[in-house]
Amino acid sequence: MRRSQCEIKDPREILSILEKARIGRLATLDQEGYPYITPVNFVFHKGSVYFHSAPEGEKLRNMERDPRVCFQVDEPLAYLEVAFNPEKSPCRTHQLYRSVLIRGRARVVPDGQLKTEVLNALVAKHEGNKDFQPVTQELAPYRACKVVEIKPERMTGKADLLQGKAQDLKKEVALHLLQRGLPGDLEAVRAMGFDPGGPGSPS
């Protein structure tokens, strides 16, 4: 990673991003060698990425031909608008974010215990609880879908939280975000290392 200060090295933070994200982007290689990117609902379960799919389609054909894939998720946090910087320059806008990139190999999971477990984990993630009729092998939709596993060979995290910038600037940004109060602003302040209202408050 060129900007090493932006690398997320804590595995717990990477896991947190994967748990929060509902949509990931799957990159496969098509028959002509072009990247083919597909957004998918997913769950990170027991160290691997899983998603469900129709029984046929381009991404499945691509993975059958070449199982090497790339999978990416991101967590947009806060956008610093033109009005924030004194020069009002459009070139000084900034997006704070966190992201995870996974390189690995994909395979279709056969019908059985793992597929059932993953489908229930996927529903539980998106429902936010486990209060639903469980997926079983007897259900017709179970047999009509595929579950794909991506086993990571390399996983990296990256964040842009004004790393390497002066502490005074970071405090100024954190105060601005706290006062603005848009979705993602409070999470961005925490991710920058400030504790709103606590001893580490930027005030």
C-alpha positions in Angstrom: 0.0 0.0 0.0 1.6 3.3 -1.1 0.2 5.4 1.7 1.1 3.1 4.6 -0.4 5.4 7.2 -3.8 4.6 5.7 -3.5 0.9 6.2 -5.8 -0.7 8.7 -3.7 -3.2 10.6 -6.1 -4.2 13.4 -8.0 -7.4 12.3 -10.8 -6.4 14.7 -11.4 -3.2 12.7 -11.4 -5.0 9.4 -13.9 -7.5 10.8 -16.1 -4.7 12.1 -16.2 -3.2 8.6 -17.2 -6.5 7.1 -19.9 -7.0 9.7 -21.4 -3.6 9.1 -21.4 -3.6 5.3 -24.4 -5.1 3.7 -23.3 -4.9 0.0 -20.0 -5.9 -1.4 -18.6 -5.7 -4.9 -17.4 -8.9 -6.5 -14.8 -8.7 -9.4 -14.4 -11.7 -11.7 -12.8 -12.0 -15.1 -15.0 -12.4 -18.2 -14.3 -14.6 -21.2 -12.4 -11.7 -22.9 -10.3 -10.9 -19.8 -12.2 -7.8 -18.7 -13.1 -7.3 -15.1 -16.8 -7.9 -14.4 -18.0 -6.3 -11.2 -21.3 -7.3 -9.5 -22.8 -5.9 -6.2 -23.9 -8.7 -3.9 -25.5 -9.1 -0.5 -23.0 -11.0 1.6 -22.0 -12.3 5.0 -18.5 -12.8 6.5 -18.8 -16.1 8.2 -16.1 -18.1 10.0 -13.3 -16.4 8.0 -14.8 -16.5 4.5 -17.1 -14.3 2.4 -20.4 -15.9 1.3 -23.2 -14.7 -0.9 -26.2 -16.3 -2.6 -26.9 -16.3 -6.3 -29.2 -17.4 -9.0 -28.3 -20.9 -10.3 -26.9 -19.5 -13.5 -25.3 -16.2 -14.6 -22.2 -14.5 -15.9 -20.4 -14.3 -12.5 -20.8 -18.0 -11.9 -19.5 -18.8 -15.4 -16.5 -16.5 -14.9 -15.7 -18.1 -11.5 -16.0 -21.6 -13.0 -13.5 -20.6 -15.7 -11.2 -18.8 -13.3 -11.8 -19.0 -9.5 -9.6 -16.0 -8.7 -11.7 -13.1 -7.5 -11.5 -9.8 -5.8 -14.1 -8.6 -3.3 -14.4 -5.1 -1.9 -16.6 -3.3 0.7 -16.5 0.3 1.8 -17.9 2.4 4.6 -18.3 6.0 3.6 -18.2 8.1 6.7 -18.2 11.9 6.2 -17.8 14.3 3.3 -16.0 17.6 3.8 -17.8 20.1 1.5 -16.4 23.0 -0.4 -17.7 25.5 2.2 -15.5 23.9 4.9 -12.2 25.1 3.5 -11.3 28.8 3.8 -10.4 29.1 0.1 -13.8 27.6 -0.9 -11.8 25.5 -3.4 -13.5 22.5 -5.0 -10.1 20.8 -5.1 -10.0 20.6 -1.3 -13.2 18.6 -0.8 -12.5 15.3 1.0 -14.3 12.0 1.7 -13.5 10.1 4.9 -14.0 6.4 4.6 -12.9 2.9 5.6 -12.7 -0.1 3.2 -11.6 -3.7 2.9 -10.2 -5.5 -0.1 -10.1 -9.3 -0.3 -8.3 -11.4 -2.9 -9.1 -15.1 -2.9 -10.6 -18.0 -4.7 -14.3 -18.7 -5.1 -16.3 -22.0 -5.2 -19.9 -23.0 -5.2 -20.9 -24.6 -1.8 -22.7 -27.9 -2.3 -26.1 -28.5 -0.7 -25.7 -29.5 2.9 -24.9 -28.2 6.4 -22.6 -25.4 5.4 -24.9 -24.0 2.7 -27.8 -24.1 5.2 -25.7 -22.4 7.9 -24.6 -19.7 5.6 -28.1 -18.9 4.3 -29.3 -18.5 7.8 -26.4 -16.3 8.8 -27.1 -14.1 5.7 -30.7 -13.7 6.6 -29.8 -13.0 10.3 -27.3 -10.3 9.2 -29.8 -8.4 7.1 -32.7 -8.9 9.5 -30.6 -7.7 12.4 -31.9 -10.7 14.6 -32.6 -14.4 14.5 -36.3 -14.1 14.9 -37.3 -15.7 11.5 -38.3 -19.0 10.1 -35.0 -20.8 9.6 -33.9 -21.8 6.1 -33.9 -25.6 5.6 -33.0 -27.9 2.8 -36.6 -28.8 2.3 -37.6 -25.3 1.1 -37.9 -25.0 -2.7 -35.9 -21.7 -2.8 -33.0 -23.5 -1.1 -32.6 -25.8 -4.0 -33.1 -23.0 -6.5 -30.2 -20.9 -5.3 -26.4 -21.2 -5.2 -24.1 -20.2 -2.3 -20.6 -19.0 -3.2 -17.7 -19.1 -0.8 -14.7 -16.7 -1.2 -11.8 -18.0 0.9 -9.4 -15.1 1.4 -5.8 -15.4 0.4 -5.0 -11.8 1.1 -7.1 -9.3 3.0 -6.2 -5.6 3.5 -8.0 -2.6 5.0 -7.6 1.0 4.2 -9.0 4.2 5.8 -8.8 7.9 5.0 -9.3 9.6 8.4 -6.8 12.5 7.8 -3.9 10.4 8.9 -0.7 12.3 8.8 -2.5 15.7 9.0 -1.9 18.2 11.8 -3.8 17.5 15.0 -5.2 21.0 15.0 -6.7 20.3 11.6 -8.2 17.0 12.7 -9.7 18.7 15.8 -11.2 21.4 13.5 -12.7 18.8 11.2 -14.1 16.8 14.2 -15.7 19.9 15.7 -17.3 20.7 12.3 -18.7 17.2 11.9 -20.1 17.2 15.4 -21.8 20.6 14.8 -23.1 19.5 11.4 -24.5 16.2 12.6 -25.2 14.5 9.2 -25.4 10.7 9.0 -21.9 9.3 9.3 -20.4 12.4 11.0 -20.4 11.0 14.5 -18.9 7.7 13.4 -16.2 9.6 11.5 -15.3 11.6 14.7 -15.0 8.4 16.6 -13.0 6.7 13.9 -10.6 9.7 13.9 -9.8 8.9 17.6 -12.0 11.4 19.4 -14.5 10.6 22.1 -17.5 13.0 21.6 -18.4 14.4 25.1 -15.7 12.4 26.8 -12.1 13.1 27.8 -10.9 12.8 24.2 -13.5 15.3 22.9 -12.2 17.7 20.3 -13.9 20.6 22.1 
